[in-house]
Amino acid sequence: MNTRFDRLFLLETFVRIAERQSLSAAARDLGTSQPSVSRRLAALENRLGVVLVRRTTHDVTLTPDGLALLSDARRMIGEWEAIEDRHGEDEELKGTIRVIAPVALGQNLLVRAAIQFMKDHPNVTIDWRLRDDAIRFAEEGCDCWLKVGPVPDETLVVRELARVERLVVGTPDCLAQHAGSDLHAMPWLTLGPFEGNRIELFNEAQELQAFSVTPKLASDNIFAIYEAAMQGVGVAIMPRWFVASDLEIDNLVDVAPDLRAARLPVNLALVSGTKRPARVEQFCKSVQDWCSDHLH
C-alpha cells in the first residue's frame, strides 16, 4: 500500500480498532475479517515503525504511541471528509456523528434535537452517548461534546448554547411539614457537582445569600435528587426545564420565588484547528438553534 488513500484507509482501520477495543468488533464494523484487520494494523505499525496496540485474549489497549496517533488520525480523517463534502458531487449529508451529551438533558430535551436532525437528514446516523463526567476528548472518538457547566479543556473550541435557570423546589407536603423554618434549616437534597454542602442563591439584585447544609441526601445523579424531592424528603435546586411540568400541576412548588441559583451554561465543545465534515457543522448549528428556541 503506497498511495495516500491507502494510508488513510489504514488510519480509519486503526481508529475503529481503538474505539471498539477489539479487532473482531472492528472487523464486524468494517465488514471484513479479523485477520484482514490484523494485517492492516500490522501494515500501519510497520510503516510508522512503532507498536500501536497491546493485545490480550480479551481486548486491545493503545500504547503511548497509539494514543498519540489517535488524535492525529481522527483529525486527518475529519479533514478528508470535509474535503469530500466541499468537492464531491453528492450534497446530501451522510455518515455518523458521534456525540457525548449530559445524562439528564441528553435523554430528554437534547435528544429531540438529534432526532429532528436525523429526520431532516435520513442518511445521517448518530452515536449518542450519555455521560456527566469530564472526558478526554481526543481519546473518546466523539465529534462534539455537549456539557452542562464549564468545559475543563482549554484546547477545545467551546460554544455556549444556553444558560439554564435553577430554582429551589419542594413538595407542598414537605413545605407544610417545615412551615416556619428558615430556608437554611430545611432538609436539603444536593447535587454534588454543583451544590455539595454549600448553597448559593441570588436575589433579583444579584446579591449572594450563601449557607452551609448537611444534606439529607447528596448524589451525583439528578434523577435521584428529583425522586427524593418528589417523595417529600426535602428541597432541592433543580433546573426549570426539568421540573416545569411538575410546577404547572403543583406537584412541586417554587420554594423561594425571589431567589435563584446561578444559571448554568450548556456548552458545545469541538476540537480546534481542524476542518470538520459538513454533517458535524450542520448538526452543531441545528443543536444551537434548537437550544435557543427550547432551553432557557
N, C-alpha and C positions, 0 to 999 in steps of 0.2 A: 504494500500500500504506500504510494508515494505522491498522491495528489492531496491538495488542501481539503477537498471534500472528504477524502478517506480519513484524514486526521480528525476532522470534525465528527465524523461517524464514530471514531474510536472514543472521542471525548463524550459523546452522547451515551455510549455504552457504559463508560466509567461512571458518569453521573447517575445513571439508572442503578448501577450496582451499589453506589454509595447510598442512594435514597432507600433502596429496598433491603440493604444489608444482607443480600443473598444473591448468589449467582443464578440459582434456579428461578427465583422470583423475577430477577431482571430478565432472564431469558423468556419467561412467560409474557412479560410486558412487551418485550420486543418482538415476540412472535418467532423465536428461534430456539435453538437447543442450548443446554448448559455448556457442552463442550465448545460450541461456537462463541459464546460469550467469554468463556475462559481463554480462548485463543485471542480474542480481541483485546482482553485485558493484558495478556502477556505481550502482545504486539506493542501496546502503548507503553508498558513498562520498559520494554527493550528499546523503544525509540527514545524515551526520556532518560534511560539509564538509572532508574530508581524503582524501589518497591513501593507500590501504592496501597496495597491492602494486605492485611494478615488474615489468613483463612483458618477457620476451625471446622469441626464437624457440624456445627450448628449455624454459624453465620460468618460474616466478614466484617472486619473493622479497618478503618483507614489508618495508615501510618501518618506520621507528621508530614511527610512529602505528599501523601494523598490528600490530607486536609488542606495543605497549601494549594494544591492543584484544583481542588473542588470549586472554590470561588472563582478562579480564573476560567475554569471550564464552563461554569454556568454563565459567566459574563460573555464569553465568546459565542456560546450557543444563542443567547439572547440577542446579541448584536447581529448574528447571521439571520435570525428570524426577522429582525427589524429590517434588514436589507431585503429579504424576500417580500415583506409587506410593502415596502416602498417601490420595488421594481417589478414585482410579479404581476401577472395578468389578473389573478383572482383577487377581487377587492373584498370578498366576504371574509369576515373574521372567523378564524378556526384555531383549534388547538386547545391545550389545557392551561388553566390559570390556577396556580397553587396559592392558597390564601390561608393565613393564620389569623383567627378572629377571637375576641374575648368570649368567654363561655356564655354569659347571660345574653349579651347583645347579639352574639353570633348564632344562637339557636332561636332567637326571637326576631328582633327587628331587622338586623343586618342581613340575615339570610334571605329576607324578602327581596332585598335589592339584588342579591345574587341570582335568585330565581327569575326575577324580571329580566335580568341581563341575559340569562340563558334562553328565555322565551324570545327575546329580541334577536338573539344570535344563536340559532339552533345548532351550528357547527362548533360551538364552544362548549367545553366541559370544565367543571370547576372542582378542584380538590379542596374541600372546605374543612379545615382542622381547627378545633376549638381549644385554646389554651389561655390561661391568665398570667402565667409566669413569664419572666423575661426570657428571650430566646437569643441564640447566636445566629443571626440572620444568614450568614454565609453557609452555615452548616445545615440549616433546615431545608434548604431547597425550595423556599417559597418565593413567589413573585412580589407579594406585598403582605404587610403585617398591619392588621387593624388592632389598635390597643387603646384601652381606657387608661388615661393618665400619661405621664411623661414617658418618652421612649429613651431608655438608657443606653444609647449607642450614637455617638456624635458623628459616626461615619455615614449614617443614613440620611436620606432626604425625608423630611417629615412635613406632612400637610395636615393642618388641623381641620377636621370635618365638622365638629360641633362642640358646644360646651353644654353639659348636661346639668340641669337644675337638680339639687338634692335637698330633701326636707325631712324633718323628724315626723315619723308616723307611729301610730299605735292603734289598737282596737278601742272602741267605746268602752268595753268592759274593763280593759286594762286601765284606762283613764279614770273610770269610776272607782276602781279599787284603790287608786292612789290619788284621789281627789284632795287638793290642798297641798300636795307635795311639790316642792320646787323641782325644776327640770333636772337639776343635777342629782336629785335624790331618787329619781325614778329608776326602776330596773332597766338596765341598758343591754342591748344586743349590738355588738360591734363587729364590723367587717375589718379584719386585721390589716389588710394592705392600706387602708385609708384612715380608720379611726384608732384602732388599738385601744389603749386605756385613756386617751385624751380626746375630748370632744371640743371641736372648734366651730362656733356658729357666728354668723354676722347679721347685724340688723340692717335696715334699709340705708343707713348712713355708712355702711361698711365698717362699723365698729365691731371689734372682735370680742366675743364672750367665750371664754375657754374654761374648762374644768376637767378634772380627772375623775374617772369612774372605775369601779371594779365590775366588769361586765358579768351579767347573769349568764350570757352565752357569748363567746367570741369564736369567730370562724373566718376562714379564708374563702368561704363559698356563700354567695349572695342568696342562693335558694334556701340554704339552711337558716340564715338570718330571717328571711322573709317568712318561712314556715313558722318559726318561733314567734315572730310578731303577730302573724295571723291567729296563732293559738293564745294570744294574750299574755305571753310570758314577759314581755317588756316592750320598750320603744326602741326604734332603730332609725338610722339615717338611710334613706332609700332614694334612688333616682326617680324623678317624677314619671318618666316613661314606664318604669317597671311597675308602679302601683297606681297608675292613672285610673284604671277601671275599678279598682277597689275603693279609691277615693270617691268616685262618682256614685257608688251604691252604698257608701258609708260602712263598708267592711273595715276600712281604715280611716283614721282622722288625721288631719294636719295638726299636730300637737302644738306647734309653736309658729303660728302664721306670720309673725313678724321676724322670724329668724330662719336663716338658710345656711347650710354648709356651703363651702366653696364649690363653685361649679367645676366639674371635672372635664378636661378635654378628651374628645375621642379623636385619636390621631391615626393617620395612614402613613406608614413608613416604607420607603423604597430604597434599593441600593443606589448609590450615587455614581456618577461618572460613567454611565453606560447607556446605550440605546436600548429601548425596551420595545418588545413586539407591540403591534397596534392593538391586539386584543387586551393587553395589560393596561395600556394607556387609556383605552376606551372604558375598560372596567373601572379603573380608578376614578375617572371623570363621572361615570354613572353613579358610583357609590357616593361621591362627593355631592352630586346634585340631589340624590335621594336623601341623604342626611340633612341637607339644608331645608328640605321640604317636610321631613318627618321627625327629626330628632332635635329636641330642644331641652 
